Amino acid sequence: MKVGAVIIARYNSSRLYGKVLKPLHGIPAIEHTYNRLRKLLPTENIVLATSEESTDDPIAEFAAKNNWNCFRGSLENAAQRFLQAGASQNFDYLIRTNGDNIFIDLDCMSEMIAEAKSGTYDFLSNVKDRTYPKGMSIEIVRRSFYAEHFDKINASAEYREHVTLALYQNDWGSTKYSYNTTIDNIQGIQLALDTAEDFEHIDQMITILGEKYENYNLQDIKNAYEQLER
């Protein structure tokens, strides 16, 4: 059972142009995402999924320079690109993540990967009835299941753009959503990298984490966030 991560990324972000390659604490943002995934997955189980458009050449060139697996597909049809990227690496289960997901909870992801490898579920998520902060979403889908329903996904412009939305809005397959943190008052924390303000905020959090940054947990994230907010 091969579980792999598909990092969805594009350069042309309207709110923060080129954000995935902007240096965050001296390292391009997307490299933080990649390095975090490497804590649980070998490099052959990670693929960067960007578009064929020339605007995304900088991302593909960065991947090539660093010997990362990279798949280039449709810019507008992110769902198709996600599926094709996973198929290019022969992943049985696809972990959907974005190139701007700087903070990934390894404890939750490890548990979810183990559940995926059991073969019991078609879709696993910590998003529904969210108890994790925005920017720490983890979703894992069986590739054959996603492919089975792709015609219906592909028929909707909204589903093509929002890769996993159809899986929440339709009663398909076997799902597991019950991933909840026991840490109080953390779900309201904003960890998504969408704006210049978010970028500055996350950069400061990395500074606060200091030596813990390589091996932080969810409590460390909360502590850093609260320290920054004081």
GUKEVEX-192350 format. One record per residue (C-alpha): residue number from 1; z, y, x. Coordinates in Angstrom, 3 decimals. Example, Ala and Ser with C-alpha at 12.3 -4.5 7.8 and 13.67 -1.06 7.14 Angstrom:
<recs>
[rec 1, [7.800, -4.500, 12.300]]
[rec 2, [7.140, -1.060, 13.670]]
</recs>
This chain:
<recs>
[rec 1, [0.000, 0.000, 0.000]]
[rec 2, [-1.206, 3.169, 1.704]]
[rec 3, [0.531, 6.354, 0.587]]
[rec 4, [-1.022, 9.500, 2.017]]
[rec 5, [-0.686, 13.253, 1.668]]
[rec 6, [-3.570, 15.478, 0.615]]
[rec 7, [-2.956, 19.088, 1.677]]
[rec 8, [-5.013, 21.358, -0.581]]
[rec 9, [-5.849, 24.643, 1.104]]
[rec 10, [-8.257, 27.548, 0.876]]
[rec 11, [-8.500, 30.672, 2.977]]
[rec 12, [-9.589, 33.103, 0.301]]
[rec 13, [-6.274, 33.679, -1.497]]
[rec 14, [-6.431, 36.795, -3.676]]
[rec 15, [-2.730, 37.630, -3.436]]
[rec 16, [-2.325, 37.000, 0.303]]
[rec 17, [-5.663, 36.599, 2.032]]
[rec 18, [-5.744, 33.968, 4.778]]
[rec 19, [-2.110, 33.063, 4.178]]
[rec 20, [-2.383, 29.412, 5.256]]
[rec 21, [-3.264, 30.460, 8.815]]
[rec 22, [-1.002, 33.507, 9.041]]
[rec 23, [1.650, 33.002, 11.763]]
[rec 24, [5.035, 32.213, 10.251]]
[rec 25, [7.671, 32.402, 12.947]]
[rec 26, [4.870, 32.032, 15.488]]
[rec 27, [3.210, 29.011, 13.836]]
[rec 28, [0.372, 29.071, 11.265]]
[rec 29, [1.821, 28.506, 7.792]]
[rec 30, [-0.148, 25.335, 7.155]]
[rec 31, [1.152, 23.816, 10.387]]
[rec 32, [4.701, 24.070, 9.019]]
[rec 33, [3.550, 22.001, 6.031]]
[rec 34, [1.797, 19.474, 8.244]]
[rec 35, [4.739, 19.124, 10.645]]
[rec 36, [7.112, 18.523, 7.751]]
[rec 37, [4.903, 15.757, 6.367]]
[rec 38, [4.744, 14.196, 9.832]]
[rec 39, [8.473, 13.485, 9.541]]
[rec 40, [7.626, 10.766, 7.003]]
[rec 41, [3.939, 9.949, 7.488]]
[rec 42, [1.707, 9.022, 10.441]]
[rec 43, [-1.162, 11.427, 11.140]]
[rec 44, [-3.707, 8.981, 9.718]]
[rec 45, [-1.910, 9.273, 6.366]]
[rec 46, [-2.422, 13.045, 6.120]]
[rec 47, [-5.686, 14.768, 5.219]]
[rec 48, [-6.450, 18.452, 4.800]]
[rec 49, [-8.682, 19.132, 1.772]]
[rec 50, [-10.537, 22.440, 1.955]]
[rec 51, [-13.879, 23.607, 0.613]]
[rec 52, [-17.438, 23.506, 1.888]]
[rec 53, [-17.704, 27.304, 1.575]]
[rec 54, [-18.080, 29.388, 4.734]]
[rec 55, [-14.914, 31.269, 3.767]]
[rec 56, [-12.982, 28.093, 4.568]]
[rec 57, [-14.578, 27.542, 7.987]]
[rec 58, [-11.440, 28.923, 9.734]]
[rec 59, [-9.333, 26.187, 8.090]]
[rec 60, [-11.770, 23.414, 9.027]]
[rec 61, [-12.013, 24.760, 12.578]]
[rec 62, [-8.217, 24.854, 12.873]]
[rec 63, [-8.034, 21.237, 11.677]]
[rec 64, [-10.699, 20.136, 14.170]]
[rec 65, [-8.942, 21.944, 17.015]]
[rec 66, [-5.724, 20.079, 16.216]]
[rec 67, [-7.393, 16.696, 15.511]]
[rec 68, [-6.322, 16.662, 11.867]]
[rec 69, [-8.187, 14.643, 9.265]]
[rec 70, [-10.180, 17.115, 7.186]]
[rec 71, [-12.268, 16.710, 4.055]]
[rec 72, [-14.500, 19.478, 2.691]]
[rec 73, [-15.537, 19.516, -0.945]]
[rec 74, [-15.941, 21.787, -3.947]]
[rec 75, [-14.149, 25.145, -3.877]]
[rec 76, [-13.899, 25.510, -7.647]]
[rec 77, [-13.241, 21.855, -8.504]]
[rec 78, [-9.932, 21.287, -6.744]]
[rec 79, [-9.289, 18.091, -8.731]]
[rec 80, [-12.486, 16.513, -7.445]]
[rec 81, [-11.732, 17.635, -3.889]]
[rec 82, [-8.248, 16.126, -4.146]]
[rec 83, [-9.587, 12.770, -5.348]]
[rec 84, [-12.429, 12.629, -2.839]]
[rec 85, [-10.155, 13.588, 0.065]]
[rec 86, [-7.787, 10.720, -0.787]]
[rec 87, [-10.704, 8.315, -1.145]]
[rec 88, [-12.082, 9.393, 2.249]]
[rec 89, [-8.888, 8.050, 3.853]]
[rec 90, [-8.572, 5.046, 1.519]]
[rec 91, [-5.160, 6.139, 0.202]]
[rec 92, [-3.785, 4.009, -2.634]]
[rec 93, [-1.396, 6.783, -3.670]]
[rec 94, [-2.014, 10.497, -3.136]]
[rec 95, [0.800, 12.935, -2.442]]
[rec 96, [-0.426, 16.285, -3.721]]
[rec 97, [0.792, 19.237, -1.669]]
[rec 98, [-0.490, 22.711, -0.922]]
[rec 99, [-1.069, 24.330, 2.431]]
[rec 100, [1.523, 26.971, 1.590]]
[rec 101, [4.340, 24.515, 0.762]]
[rec 102, [6.442, 25.437, 3.767]]
[rec 103, [9.638, 23.684, 2.692]]
[rec 104, [9.377, 20.016, 1.698]]
[rec 105, [12.488, 18.065, 0.740]]
[rec 106, [12.180, 14.924, 2.837]]
[rec 107, [15.001, 13.114, 1.040]]
[rec 108, [13.254, 13.431, -2.316]]
[rec 109, [9.820, 12.670, -0.887]]
[rec 110, [11.104, 9.577, 0.920]]
[rec 111, [12.585, 8.243, -2.330]]
[rec 112, [9.364, 8.952, -4.195]]
[rec 113, [7.193, 7.272, -1.549]]
[rec 114, [9.373, 4.158, -1.770]]
[rec 115, [8.950, 4.155, -5.569]]
[rec 116, [5.173, 4.567, -5.206]]
[rec 117, [4.986, 1.629, -2.808]]
[rec 118, [6.653, -0.562, -5.439]]
[rec 119, [3.464, -0.163, -7.482]]
[rec 120, [5.464, 0.388, -10.676]]
[rec 121, [4.278, 3.904, -11.499]]
[rec 122, [0.945, 5.676, -11.819]]
[rec 123, [2.419, 9.158, -11.453]]
[rec 124, [5.684, 10.414, -9.961]]
[rec 125, [6.888, 14.012, -10.004]]
[rec 126, [9.929, 16.193, -9.411]]
[rec 127, [8.341, 19.061, -11.382]]
[rec 128, [8.966, 18.283, -15.057]]
[rec 129, [12.362, 19.610, -16.222]]
[rec 130, [12.485, 21.198, -12.788]]
[rec 131, [15.715, 21.174, -10.788]]
[rec 132, [13.982, 21.860, -7.445]]
[rec 133, [12.926, 25.369, -6.371]]
[rec 134, [9.355, 26.560, -6.813]]
[rec 135, [7.514, 25.755, -3.612]]
[rec 136, [9.223, 22.358, -3.305]]
[rec 137, [7.148, 20.427, -5.832]]
[rec 138, [6.321, 16.809, -4.983]]
[rec 139, [3.749, 14.834, -6.952]]
[rec 140, [2.379, 11.370, -6.166]]
[rec 141, [-0.430, 9.742, -8.147]]
[rec 142, [-2.112, 6.350, -7.931]]
[rec 143, [-5.696, 7.060, -6.832]]
[rec 144, [-7.272, 4.403, -9.057]]
[rec 145, [-5.377, 5.840, -12.050]]
[rec 146, [-6.548, 9.378, -11.298]]
[rec 147, [-10.117, 8.137, -10.853]]
[rec 148, [-9.909, 6.244, -14.162]]
[rec 149, [-9.149, 9.469, -16.024]]
[rec 150, [-11.255, 11.792, -13.885]]
[rec 151, [-14.045, 12.239, -16.438]]
[rec 152, [-11.489, 13.735, -18.838]]
[rec 153, [-9.983, 15.862, -16.079]]
[rec 154, [-13.413, 17.026, -14.971]]
[rec 155, [-14.344, 18.077, -18.521]]
[rec 156, [-11.730, 20.860, -18.501]]
[rec 157, [-12.012, 23.962, -16.313]]
[rec 158, [-8.228, 24.284, -16.397]]
[rec 159, [-7.722, 20.694, -15.247]]
[rec 160, [-10.331, 21.076, -12.495]]
[rec 161, [-8.396, 24.027, -11.099]]
[rec 162, [-4.866, 22.730, -11.656]]
[rec 163, [-5.039, 19.287, -10.086]]
[rec 164, [-2.176, 17.518, -11.861]]
[rec 165, [-1.904, 19.492, -15.108]]
[rec 166, [-3.674, 16.805, -17.163]]
[rec 167, [-1.079, 14.253, -16.116]]
[rec 168, [1.662, 16.298, -17.777]]
[rec 169, [-0.284, 17.171, -20.902]]
[rec 170, [-1.557, 13.670, -21.723]]
[rec 171, [0.293, 10.421, -22.318]]
[rec 172, [-1.506, 8.353, -19.707]]
[rec 173, [-0.108, 5.453, -17.704]]
[rec 174, [3.381, 4.880, -16.369]]
[rec 175, [5.214, 7.941, -15.134]]
[rec 176, [8.508, 8.810, -13.481]]
[rec 177, [9.872, 12.341, -13.624]]
[rec 178, [13.600, 11.745, -13.089]]
[rec 179, [14.045, 13.317, -9.663]]
[rec 180, [16.928, 15.735, -9.885]]
[rec 181, [18.992, 17.460, -7.282]]
[rec 182, [22.769, 17.568, -7.624]]
[rec 183, [22.947, 20.945, -5.861]]
[rec 184, [23.900, 23.608, -8.390]]
[rec 185, [21.928, 26.788, -9.039]]
[rec 186, [19.046, 25.993, -6.704]]
[rec 187, [16.149, 25.689, -9.136]]
[rec 188, [15.793, 29.489, -9.428]]
[rec 189, [15.204, 29.982, -5.704]]
[rec 190, [11.689, 31.239, -4.901]]
[rec 191, [10.173, 29.320, -1.980]]
[rec 192, [6.494, 29.503, -2.966]]
[rec 193, [4.339, 31.487, -0.537]]
[rec 194, [2.260, 33.736, -2.775]]
[rec 195, [2.752, 37.309, -1.582]]
[rec 196, [3.434, 39.349, 1.561]]
[rec 197, [7.025, 39.693, 0.363]]
[rec 198, [7.340, 35.887, 0.085]]
[rec 199, [5.914, 35.574, 3.586]]
[rec 200, [8.520, 37.926, 5.054]]
[rec 201, [11.297, 36.221, 3.097]]
[rec 202, [10.353, 32.729, 4.305]]
[rec 203, [9.993, 33.944, 7.893]]
[rec 204, [13.553, 35.280, 7.744]]
[rec 205, [14.827, 32.023, 6.260]]
[rec 206, [13.333, 30.072, 9.167]]
[rec 207, [15.186, 32.396, 11.545]]
[rec 208, [18.457, 31.780, 9.701]]
[rec 209, [17.951, 28.006, 9.742]]
[rec 210, [17.596, 28.187, 13.524]]
[rec 211, [18.223, 24.825, 15.168]]
[rec 212, [18.457, 23.189, 11.755]]
[rec 213, [14.853, 24.093, 10.961]]
[rec 214, [13.382, 20.840, 12.273]]
[rec 215, [15.739, 18.712, 10.187]]
[rec 216, [16.966, 20.904, 7.334]]
[rec 217, [18.004, 19.483, 3.972]]
[rec 218, [18.191, 21.045, 0.534]]
[rec 219, [21.727, 22.338, 1.056]]
[rec 220, [20.629, 24.037, 4.296]]
[rec 221, [17.825, 25.744, 2.355]]
[rec 222, [20.251, 26.997, -0.275]]
[rec 223, [22.662, 28.273, 2.373]]
[rec 224, [19.889, 30.136, 4.214]]
[rec 225, [18.580, 31.649, 1.004]]
[rec 226, [22.018, 32.850, -0.043]]
[rec 227, [22.705, 34.284, 3.399]]
[rec 228, [19.450, 36.232, 3.219]]
[rec 229, [20.282, 37.545, -0.246]]
[rec 230, [23.670, 38.950, 0.786]]
</recs>
